[in-house]
Amino acid sequence: MAGSQKAPVGASICRSGRTTGRRCGVVQAKNVTVNYSGSTGLRGHPDQRLRRGGDSGGAYISGDQAQGVTSARTA
């Protein structure tokens, strides 16, 4: 990694998770809270397998810039 410059909306981004593997997409929004239940992924999202238990700690990368890690909790 070359740094941690914030990716803008529209930038390509990938993340890796132990359970779901590598997934890539585009930054669609920033500073948004997403609520989901359980550990089966985002409810109502077209890709229900977006995140699953075991993915926590996986990196989010845009280009050569670190963006963060997967982290979630259930209510």
C-alpha positions in Angstrom: 0.0 0.0 0.0 1.1 3.5 -0.8 -1.1 5.3 1.7 -4.7 5.9 2.8 -6.0 8.7 0.7 -9.8 8.7 0.8 -11.4 7.3 -2.4 -14.1 9.6 -3.8 -17.7 8.6 -4.7 -17.4 6.8 -8.1 -14.0 5.3 -7.4 -13.4 1.5 -7.8 -12.9 -0.3 -4.5 -12.3 -3.9 -3.6 -12.5 -5.8 -0.3 -11.5 -9.2 0.8 -13.1 -11.4 3.4 -12.2 -14.9 4.7 -15.8 -16.1 4.1 -16.8 -14.4 0.9 -13.5 -13.8 -0.8 -12.6 -10.8 -2.9 -15.4 -8.5 -4.1 -15.1 -5.3 -6.1 -17.4 -2.5 -6.9 -17.8 1.3 -6.9 -18.0 3.7 -4.0 -21.7 4.8 -4.2 -21.9 7.0 -1.0 -19.9 8.1 2.0 -20.7 8.7 5.6 -23.9 6.6 5.5 -25.0 4.2 8.2 -26.2 0.8 6.9 -28.3 -1.4 9.1 -28.6 -5.1 8.6 -29.6 -8.0 10.8 -27.8 -11.2 11.5 -24.5 -12.1 9.7 -26.0 -13.0 6.3 -25.4 -9.7 4.5 -27.3 -6.6 3.8 -31.1 -7.1 3.8 -32.7 -6.0 0.6 -29.4 -5.6 -1.2 -29.2 -7.3 -4.6 -26.1 -9.2 -3.4 -27.2 -10.9 -0.1 -23.7 -12.3 0.1 -22.0 -8.9 0.4 -20.6 -9.7 3.9 -20.9 -12.7 6.1 -19.6 -13.8 9.5 -15.8 -14.3 9.2 -15.2 -11.3 6.9 -14.4 -8.9 9.8 -11.0 -7.5 9.5 -10.8 -7.8 5.7 -9.3 -4.9 4.0 -11.0 -2.3 1.7 -8.6 -1.1 -1.0 -9.0 1.5 -3.8 -6.0 1.4 -6.2 -3.0 1.3 -4.0 -4.7 3.2 -1.1 -6.0 1.5 2.0 -9.6 2.6 2.8 -10.5 0.6 6.0 -11.6 -2.8 7.2 -14.8 -4.7 7.4 -16.5 -4.4 10.8 -20.1 -4.9 11.8 -22.2 -5.8 14.8 -25.7 -7.2 15.2 -28.3 -5.4 17.2 
